[in-house]
Amino acid sequence: MFPFRNCNTQVPRLHGTESEGQAVDQNRPPQDTLTVLVEFLYACQPCFNYLEATARSTEYQHFPPSDSRRLLLLYFSQELSNRVEQLVLNLARFNHICLEESHPHSLTHFCTGRFRFDHLRVSSFRYAMAVPYLANADSGWFKRMRWNVERCRHKAGSEQATGREEVISTEYYFLCYEDVLDIKRNLYGANGYKFERMWTIGQWIQLRPDPTRENIREWILSGLLQASYKRLLYLGEVEPTASVATDYLMQLLVDQQATEPELPRGAGFCVSCRQFCGPGRWFCDTCKQFDQD
């Protein structure tokens, strides 16, 4: 019960904050509510980590939980995520917090757990409500979840049992939707064209500044990041739950590893982490030491 102890101590404070919000207390500074909410989300983090890691991490492959226990853990994780999401929406409804990413003091998302998947470390985040994919541009996409996927390997000279690792690269995946024209049904009514909502999982592809260049001047002068959305998996018209969406992502990562083509040495991509390292090179500077060892 240790992961849930700190979470329980924060509940009375947030319950009082939410009750005051329903009374529309204009004398309470919004920063106070935001501080209490951030403390509560921080206290919930061990709960999410315990539930997700126990149910999903391959670190427990020697003593895996039973299917019924795994489903129960994921059910609790989903329920906790739903309750936290509803709390954030209630506080935003009474103008205690802001859910717009462009606002400097906004709180748009919260972490719903971290787990280990083979050589990958996955952190999942839930947006309390769908927000534009890009804060500074209208891409037509709206994001509902984000996963940070860190590709790791053991440091040189360290044994696998010591757990000393370093992050080789980080990839970002999103659960997004877009409203597309319903051409299949050919619906055209008095109010104009009919649209249907299509959910997908895709990857963040950074365009500017160039992620393969380490020019600090370019990063400073470029301002806001510019990126595209690479669709990888179509999920249909029904929004999946956070737990189901993470299941889809895990299957997507497995399929990527199974179908990932081998790159010839000297093609300009690191044969270890597959990042661009320059024409004629076989390894990037980070992985080069491992090849020498």
LINFENWO-V396487 format. One record per helix or strand of 3 or more residues. SS is the DSSP state (H for helix, E for strand). FROM is the first residue (numbers start at 1). TO is the last residue. If there is no record, write none. Layout:
ss:from:to
SS:FROM:TO
SS:FROM:TO
//
This chain:
ss:from:to
H:2:22
H:30:56
H:58:60
H:67:93
E:109:117
E:120:132
E:142:154
H:160:162
E:165:181
E:195:208
H:216:221
E:226:236
H:242:259
H:285:292
//
